[in-house]
Amino acid sequence: MRMLEKPLPSHATRRRAALVLAAMLMTGIAGQSAIAQDPKPDAMVAFPPTEKITLTALPRVTPEGNTARIEVRYEKGHELPSAIPLRLAGGSIALRQDPRNPDVFFAEVPFDFEAFVAEQARRKEQAFELDKQPVFDGRHIVDHRPIAYLDPELLTRLIREGAPIDIPEDVTAGAAALISAPHSLMVVHPRVVEDRDRTFDACSGFGNPNGVWTFNRLMTDMANQPLTGIHPAEFVEQWLKSWLDTQNVNTFDIDKRPEMFDQVLKFWPRDSKGRLDLKRSPMRLLAIVNRLDLRKNLVYGGGSAGEGRFVFGVMRRHEDGSCDVMPFTVILEYGVPLNKCEDVRTYGQKWKDLDSLLLGSSAYNAALQNLTDVFATANAAPDKPNGSAINQVRTNENALDPLWELREFHLGDTPGQLETASTELTPHRATYNPTPLPHTTTRLADFINLNEADILANTYDVPEIFMGRPFLTGAALNPDTSASSVWDHPLVTNNDARHMMSLNTCDSCHGGETQTKFLHVEPRNMGFQAALSRFLVGDPGTVATPGTFTMPDPVSGVPRTFGDLLHRQADLDALVGSSCDAGGLAEALSKPVAAPRTH
């Protein structure tokens, strides 16, 4: 029986959604008979796509609420364990293999049917109030459709009768139009990033040198001297001096850039003991960014709540105290230290609720600080190095050399300094993607062809070693933004996989694959708002009214349509639009088991 009043998704879309629905219906389970208490997060396991998810209401009612039988049918041809453990809010549960059909797994779980019906009724109202919403396949916009929903009256009858209910992925997808990007996702308004109590600009002398959003305060909390014994000024200077010497990461040299001294360190003011004066750091805040869309599947264990980010522009100081804007950004990328479904949804709701406040008002800025304090303060993540929630620090510049370069830094376990690390998801270009063609090695093609399915599902990683040789790069050099600069090899058999792999590299995401002129967030002058790339806001488009941007695939010429802020809007609405023990279970499972971190 077809319950959708909107078109059903394609078979491929339903397959991608299957894993989501299976795990999400487990996330809200609280029945003591089904759940083992206090589970430890397990390493994430990649399961095959599901072909069908069926939910059936059961007459038995537990103290936790109504119960349901969930059946998950996985694709045939894959080896699966007889029981699949799922991590839940109150413990864990196992999907068990049907002895009559090894492709089907089932469990009896508590499920909030009343909330689920209410969620679908709300979606029905939204379908008539809102225009068509963008439909995403990964980071691409592939269509625009009305909001899909399960008819509430029919849904209620099927629940009452105990009839099977199929739940397509698109009845839990979010609506971009319901989220304010400038309030809740990409905060670039001057009244926020120049808040006189929370920020400081050394070039203008405006603000509070100890403000919570200053480079001084953020790096001081990251160094966490009371815990580590590392002075924050020495922590920052040791990090910056890494540019003055050649680094070697995964056997690949990262050439020194001695202009770090002349362009940055030489005129950085120092205190009476000769240390960098962090209160006068030449770092101008450009943006505060919500990246909850980077959260990973918590249901199978080992997931995350996504990231929060601060983007700074490095200023060139002069002896007379004046400053120039440089093509140089520093991004502090923190993991949000939350790992329970309800906690993550509550946190996301608080980001959404910012749209009820005047952007840049004292009330707005105070509410935003409450959200950034969750990840940015000292000891926000006691189990991580320095007690800091920082995942990585990234830089993107050609101020120190004519060739654009992206670097990545991680906190070392001992002694807790920022250390040069491999640039995620990016092989070594000079070795594996040299220009001009033909390439002198087939390893890039081998990697894409061998990992085609995982790349298309966005559940892959770029290893340090591939086929016995170092593969993952140190720094990522970005030659230009032309089509010839993207990752490609004539022996690649699937251009969609090539495109996805190339798009997720640092250099092509900031270059030829998105036609971005190296920076997604541009440095700015005081009083002005940072310009954003077409990849983020569309063409035309602004942070307040994001749109789409279409360009030809650099290799095949097939149109590729992007609208990354639209994607983040829809994702946040999906996160907060339903509860963990109803439709939100499906939304949670729609997240890849191990999605790559994007740039």
C-alpha positions in Angstrom: 0.0 0.0 0.0 1.5 3.4 -1.0 1.3 5.8 1.9 3.2 8.7 0.5 1.3 11.7 -0.9 4.5 12.7 -2.6 6.5 10.6 -5.1 8.4 7.7 -3.6 12.2 8.1 -3.8 14.2 6.2 -6.3 15.5 2.7 -5.5 19.0 4.0 -5.1 17.8 6.7 -2.7 15.9 4.1 -0.6 19.0 1.9 -0.5 21.1 4.7 0.8 18.4 5.4 3.4 18.0 1.9 4.6 20.9 1.9 6.9 19.7 5.1 8.4 16.2 3.8 9.2 17.5 0.5 10.6 19.7 2.1 13.2 17.5 5.1 13.9 14.6 3.0 15.0 17.1 1.5 17.4 18.4 4.7 18.8 15.2 5.6 20.7 14.8 2.2 22.3 14.6 2.1 26.0 13.0 -1.2 26.9 15.0 -2.9 29.7 14.3 -6.3 28.3 16.0 -5.5 25.1 18.8 -3.2 26.2 22.1 -3.9 27.8 23.1 -1.0 30.0 26.2 1.2 29.8 27.6 0.2 26.5 31.0 1.3 25.4 31.2 2.9 22.0 32.5 0.4 19.5 34.5 1.1 16.4 32.2 1.9 13.5 31.4 -1.0 11.2 30.4 -0.5 7.6 27.2 -2.4 6.9 25.8 -2.9 3.4 22.9 -0.8 2.1 19.4 -1.8 3.1 16.7 -2.5 0.6 13.7 -2.1 2.9 12.8 -1.0 6.4 9.5 -2.1 7.9 7.9 -1.0 11.2 4.9 -2.8 12.7 3.1 -1.6 15.9 2.8 -4.4 18.5 0.0 -4.6 21.1 2.4 -5.0 24.0 3.1 -1.7 26.0 6.1 -1.4 28.3 6.7 1.3 31.0 8.8 3.0 28.3 5.9 3.2 25.9 4.6 1.4 22.8 6.5 -1.4 21.1 7.2 -2.1 17.5 8.8 -4.9 15.4 11.5 -3.4 13.2 12.6 -5.4 10.1 15.7 -4.4 8.2 16.4 -6.1 4.8 20.0 -5.7 3.7 21.3 -6.1 0.2 22.0 -9.7 -0.8 25.5 -10.9 -1.4 27.2 -9.6 1.8 28.5 -11.5 4.8 26.8 -10.3 8.0 27.0 -11.4 11.6 24.0 -13.1 13.1 23.4 -10.1 15.4 24.2 -6.5 14.7 24.7 -4.4 17.9 23.2 -0.9 18.0 24.1 1.8 20.5 21.1 3.4 22.1 20.4 6.3 24.5 19.8 3.8 27.4 22.2 1.1 26.4 22.4 -1.2 23.4 20.2 -3.6 21.5 20.9 -6.3 18.8 19.2 -6.7 15.4 19.0 -10.5 15.0 19.1 -12.4 11.8 15.9 -14.0 10.7 16.7 -17.8 10.4 14.3 -18.1 7.5 15.8 -15.2 5.5 19.5 -14.3 6.2 19.0 -10.9 4.5 16.5 -9.8 7.1 17.3 -8.6 10.6 14.7 -7.8 13.2 14.1 -6.7 16.8 11.3 -5.7 19.1 11.8 -2.1 20.3 9.9 0.7 22.1 8.8 3.4 19.6 6.9 6.7 20.1 4.2 6.3 17.5 2.3 9.3 18.8 5.3 11.6 18.2 5.9 10.0 14.8 2.3 10.8 13.7 2.7 14.3 15.0 5.9 14.8 13.1 4.4 13.6 9.8 1.3 15.9 10.4 3.7 18.8 10.8 5.5 17.8 7.6 2.1 17.7 5.8 1.5 21.3 6.8 4.9 22.4 5.8 4.4 20.8 2.4 1.6 23.1 1.6 3.3 26.2 3.1 6.8 25.9 1.6 8.1 25.8 -2.0 9.9 22.8 -3.3 13.1 22.0 -1.3 16.5 21.0 -2.7 17.2 17.2 -2.7 20.8 16.2 -2.1 22.9 13.3 -3.1 25.9 13.7 -1.0 27.1 17.3 -1.5 25.2 17.7 -4.8 21.7 19.1 -5.4 20.0 16.6 -7.7 16.4 17.8 -7.7 13.8 20.1 -6.1 10.7 18.5 -4.7 7.8 19.2 -2.3 8.3 18.0 1.3 7.4 14.3 1.5 5.3 12.9 4.3 3.4 9.9 5.4 -0.3 10.7 5.5 -1.1 11.0 9.2 -4.7 9.6 9.0 -3.6 6.5 7.1 -0.5 6.2 9.3 -2.7 6.2 12.4 -5.0 3.5 11.0 -2.1 1.3 10.1 -0.6 1.7 13.6 -4.0 0.8 15.2 -4.3 -2.3 13.0 -0.8 -3.4 13.5 -0.1 -3.3 9.7 3.4 -3.0 8.4 4.7 0.5 7.6 7.5 1.2 5.2 9.4 4.4 6.0 11.2 6.0 3.1 14.2 8.2 3.7 12.6 11.4 2.4 9.9 11.6 5.1 12.6 12.5 7.6 14.6 14.9 5.4 14.9 18.5 6.5 13.7 21.7 4.9 16.3 24.3 4.2 13.8 27.1 4.3 13.2 26.6 8.0 16.8 27.5 9.1 18.4 30.9 9.1 22.0 30.4 7.8 23.3 33.8 9.1 21.9 33.1 12.6 22.5 29.4 13.0 25.2 28.1 10.5 27.6 30.7 9.1 27.9 33.6 11.5 29.8 36.5 9.7 27.9 39.6 10.8 30.2 42.4 11.9 28.2 43.0 15.0 29.1 39.4 16.1 32.6 39.0 14.8 33.5 42.4 16.1 31.7 42.1 19.4 33.5 44.6 21.7 33.3 42.2 24.8 34.2 38.9 23.1 36.6 39.8 20.2 39.7 42.0 19.8 41.3 43.4 16.7 44.9 44.3 17.2 45.0 46.4 14.0 42.2 48.7 15.1 42.5 48.4 18.8 38.8 47.6 19.0 37.4 45.1 21.5 38.5 43.1 24.6 42.0 41.4 24.3 40.8 38.6 26.7 37.4 38.1 25.0 36.2 34.5 24.7 36.3 34.6 20.9 39.8 36.1 20.6 42.7 34.2 19.2 44.4 34.9 22.5 41.8 33.2 24.6 41.1 30.3 22.3 44.8 29.4 22.0 45.3 29.9 25.7 42.5 27.4 26.4 43.9 25.0 23.8 47.4 25.1 25.4 45.7 24.7 28.9 48.8 25.6 30.9 47.4 24.5 34.3 47.1 21.0 32.9 50.0 20.8 30.5 52.5 23.3 31.9 52.9 24.8 28.4 52.8 28.6 28.2 50.3 29.6 25.6 52.6 32.1 23.9 55.3 29.4 23.6 52.6 27.0 22.3 51.7 29.4 19.5 55.2 30.4 18.6 56.4 26.8 18.4 53.5 26.1 16.0 54.2 29.1 13.8 57.9 28.3 13.7 57.2 25.0 12.1 57.0 26.9 8.8 60.6 27.9 9.2 61.9 24.4 8.8 61.2 21.6 6.3 58.7 19.2 7.8 58.4 15.5 6.9 55.0 13.8 7.2 54.4 10.3 5.9 57.8 10.4 4.2 56.8 13.5 2.2 58.7 16.8 2.7 56.8 20.0 3.3 59.0 22.7 2.2 59.8 25.5 4.6 58.3 28.9 4.1 60.7 31.4 5.7 58.4 34.3 5.0 56.5 33.2 8.1 59.1 35.2 10.0 59.0 38.4 7.8 55.2 38.4 7.2 54.0 37.3 10.7 56.5 36.8 13.5 58.8 39.7 12.9 56.3 42.4 13.8 54.2 40.4 16.3 54.4 42.4 19.6 56.2 40.7 22.4 55.8 40.9 26.2 58.5 41.9 28.7 59.9 38.4 28.7 60.2 38.3 25.0 57.2 36.0 24.4 54.6 36.6 21.7 52.0 39.0 23.1 48.8 37.0 22.4 46.6 39.8 23.5 47.8 41.7 20.4 47.6 38.7 18.0 47.4 39.8 14.3 44.3 37.5 13.9 41.0 39.0 12.8 37.9 36.9 13.4 36.0 36.2 10.1 33.4 33.7 11.0 31.9 31.3 13.6 30.7 28.2 11.9 28.3 25.5 13.0 29.2 22.1 11.4 26.8 19.7 13.1 26.2 18.4 9.6 29.6 16.6 10.0 28.2 14.4 12.8 28.7 10.7 12.3 26.4 7.8 13.0 26.2 7.3 16.8 24.0 4.2 16.6 26.8 1.8 15.5 29.2 3.3 18.0 32.3 5.5 17.4 30.3 8.4 16.0 30.5 12.1 16.7 28.4 15.2 17.1 30.1 17.2 14.3 32.2 20.3 14.7 32.2 24.0 15.7 34.7 26.3 14.0 36.4 29.7 14.3 37.9 31.2 11.1 40.5 33.9 11.4 42.3 36.0 8.9 46.0 36.6 9.5 46.9 40.3 9.3 50.3 41.7 8.1 51.5 44.2 10.7 54.0 46.9 10.0 56.5 48.7 12.2 54.2 51.8 12.4 51.4 49.6 13.8 49.3 49.6 10.7 48.0 46.4 9.1 47.1 44.9 5.7 44.8 42.0 4.9 46.7 38.9 3.8 45.5 35.9 1.8 46.0 33.7 4.8 43.4 32.0 7.0 43.6 29.9 10.1 40.6 27.7 11.0 40.2 26.2 14.5 38.0 23.1 14.1 36.7 21.6 17.3 34.8 18.4 17.9 31.5 19.0 19.7 31.9 16.8 22.9 28.4 15.3 22.9 27.6 11.7 22.1 23.9 11.0 23.0 21.1 11.5 20.6 19.0 13.8 22.8 22.0 15.9 23.8 22.9 16.4 20.2 19.4 17.3 19.2 19.0 19.7 22.1 22.2 21.4 21.1 21.1 21.7 17.5 17.8 23.1 18.6 19.7 25.9 20.5 21.5 26.8 17.3 18.2 27.0 15.5 16.7 29.1 18.3 19.2 31.8 17.6 17.0 32.9 14.7 14.5 34.3 17.2 17.1 36.9 18.4 18.3 40.0 16.6 21.6 39.1 14.9 24.4 40.8 16.7 22.3 41.9 19.7 23.6 41.4 23.2 21.1 38.6 23.7 22.1 36.9 20.5 25.9 37.1 21.2 25.4 35.8 24.7 23.3 32.9 23.4 25.9 32.1 20.8 28.7 32.2 23.4 26.8 29.6 25.4 27.0 27.3 22.4 30.7 27.9 21.5 31.7 27.5 25.2 30.5 23.8 24.8 33.5 23.1 22.6 36.0 26.0 22.8 36.8 26.3 26.5 39.6 24.7 28.4 38.9 21.1 29.5 35.9 20.8 27.2 37.1 17.3 26.3 39.0 15.8 29.2 39.8 12.6 27.3 41.6 14.4 24.5 45.1 15.9 24.4 45.4 19.0 26.6 41.7 18.5 27.5 40.9 20.5 24.4 38.0 19.6 22.0 40.1 20.7 19.0 40.1 18.2 16.2 42.5 20.0 14.0 43.9 23.4 13.1 44.0 24.1 9.3 45.7 26.9 7.4 45.2 28.1 3.8 47.6 30.7 2.3 49.8 32.0 -0.4 51.0 35.0 1.6 54.2 33.1 2.4 54.8 31.7 -1.1 53.2 32.3 -4.5 51.8 28.8 -4.5 48.7 28.2 -2.3 49.2 25.7 0.4 46.9 24.0 2.9 48.4 22.6 6.1 46.8 20.6 9.0 47.9 20.4 12.6 46.9 18.1 15.5 47.6 18.2 19.2 50.3 15.7 20.1 49.7 13.4 23.1 53.0 14.4 24.6 53.9 17.2 25.2 50.7 18.6 23.8 52.0 20.9 21.1 50.4 21.5 17.7 52.2 19.1 15.3 52.1 19.1 11.5 49.9 16.3 10.3 48.8 14.7 7.1 46.2 16.7 5.2 43.1 14.6 5.4 41.6 12.9 2.4 44.4 14.2 0.1 47.1 12.0 -1.6 50.5 13.4 -2.4 49.8 15.4 -5.6 53.3 15.5 -7.0 53.6 11.8 -6.8 50.0 10.6 -7.7 48.5 13.5 -9.7 51.3 15.1 -11.6 50.7 17.4 -14.5 50.7 17.3 -17.5 49.1 14.0 -18.4 49.8 11.1 -18.9 50.4 10.3 -15.3 53.5 8.3 -14.4 51.7 6.1 -11.9 48.4 4.2 -11.8 48.0 4.3 -8.0 45.4 7.1 -8.1 43.3 5.1 -10.6 43.8 1.9 -8.5 42.6 3.7 -5.4 39.5 5.1 -6.9 38.6 2.0 -8.8 39.1 -0.4 -5.9 37.2 1.9 -3.5 34.5 3.0 -6.0 31.5 1.9 -3.9 32.8 3.4 -0.7 33.7 6.6 -2.4 30.2 7.0 -3.9 28.7 6.2 -0.5 31.0 8.7 1.1 32.2 6.1 3.6 35.9 5.9 2.6 39.2 7.2 3.9 42.5 7.9 2.2 45.1 5.8 4.0 48.6 6.8 4.8 49.9 3.7 3.0 48.3 2.3 -0.2 49.6 -0.7 -2.1 52.8 -0.6 -0.1 53.7 3.0 -0.7 53.1 6.2 1.3 49.9 7.8 -0.2 48.4 10.4 2.1 50.1 13.8 1.7 51.6 16.2 4.2 50.6 19.6 3.0 48.3 20.1 0.1 49.7 22.4 -2.6 47.0 24.0 -4.8 48.4 25.0 -8.2 45.3 26.7 -9.6 41.5 26.5 -10.0 41.4 25.2 -13.5 39.9 22.0 -14.6 43.3 20.5 -15.2 44.1 20.9 -11.5 41.5 18.4 -10.3 42.3 14.8 -9.3 42.0 12.5 -12.4 43.6 9.6 -14.2 42.8 8.2 -17.6 42.3 4.7 -16.1 39.6 5.7 -13.7 36.5 3.7 -14.6 33.8 5.8 -12.9 33.9 9.6 -13.2 31.3 10.1 -10.4 33.7 8.3 -8.0 36.6 10.3 -9.4 34.6 13.5 -8.8 33.6 12.6 -5.2 37.2 11.7 -4.3 38.5 14.9 -5.9 35.8 17.0 -4.3 36.8 15.8 -0.8 40.5 16.6 -1.2 41.7 19.9 0.3 43.1 21.3 -2.9 40.3 20.5 -5.3 37.5 21.5 -2.8 39.3 24.9 -2.6 40.0 24.8 -6.3 39.0 23.2 -9.6 36.3 20.9 -8.5 34.2 23.8 -7.1 35.7 26.7 -9.1 36.6 28.3 -5.8 39.4 30.8 -5.8 41.2 29.0 -3.0 39.2 30.4 0.0 35.6 29.7 1.0 35.7 32.4 3.6 37.7 35.5 2.5 39.7 37.8 4.8 37.9 41.1 5.4 38.5 44.7 6.5 37.0 46.0 9.7 33.4 46.8 9.5 32.8 44.5 6.6 31.4 41.0 6.3 33.7 38.2 5.0 32.8 37.2 1.4 31.8 33.6 0.9 32.4 31.3 -2.0 29.8 30.4 -4.6 30.1 26.8 -3.4 28.7 27.9 -0.1 26.1 30.5 -1.0 25.4 29.9 -4.7 25.5 32.3 -7.7 23.7 34.5 -7.1 23.3 34.1 -3.4 24.2 35.5 0.0 24.5 34.0 3.5 21.0 35.4 4.2 19.6 33.9 1.0 21.7 30.9 -0.1 21.2 29.6 -3.6 22.8 27.2 -5.9 25.8 27.2 -8.2 26.1 24.9 -11.3 29.3 24.2 -13.1 30.4 21.5 -15.6 32.2 18.5 -14.2 35.9 19.3 -15.0 36.4 16.0 -16.7 33.0 14.8 -18.1 31.3 18.2 -18.5 28.2 16.8 -16.8 26.5 19.6 -14.8 27.2 19.6 -11.0 25.0 21.8 -8.8 26.3 22.8 -5.4 24.7 24.8 -2.5 26.5 23.8 0.6 24.7 26.2 2.9 21.4 24.9 1.7 22.6 21.4 2.5 23.6 22.5 6.0 20.2 24.2 6.5 18.3 21.1 5.5 20.5 19.0 7.7 20.0 21.1 10.8 16.2 21.1 10.3 16.3 17.3 10.0 18.3 17.1 13.2 15.9 19.2 15.3 12.6 18.3 13.4 11.9 15.0 15.1 12.5 13.2 18.4 15.1 10.5 19.0 12.5 7.8 19.7 10.4 8.5 16.6 11.3 10.0 13.2 14.6 11.3 14.5 15.8 7.7 14.6 15.6 7.5 10.8 17.3 10.9 10.4 20.2 9.7 12.6 20.7 6.6 10.6 20.8 8.5 7.3 24.2 9.7 8.4 27.1 7.6 6.8 28.7 5.2 9.2 32.1 6.8 8.6 31.8 9.9 6.4 34.9 11.8 5.5 35.3 15.2 7.2 34.7 18.0 4.7 36.7 21.2 4.2 
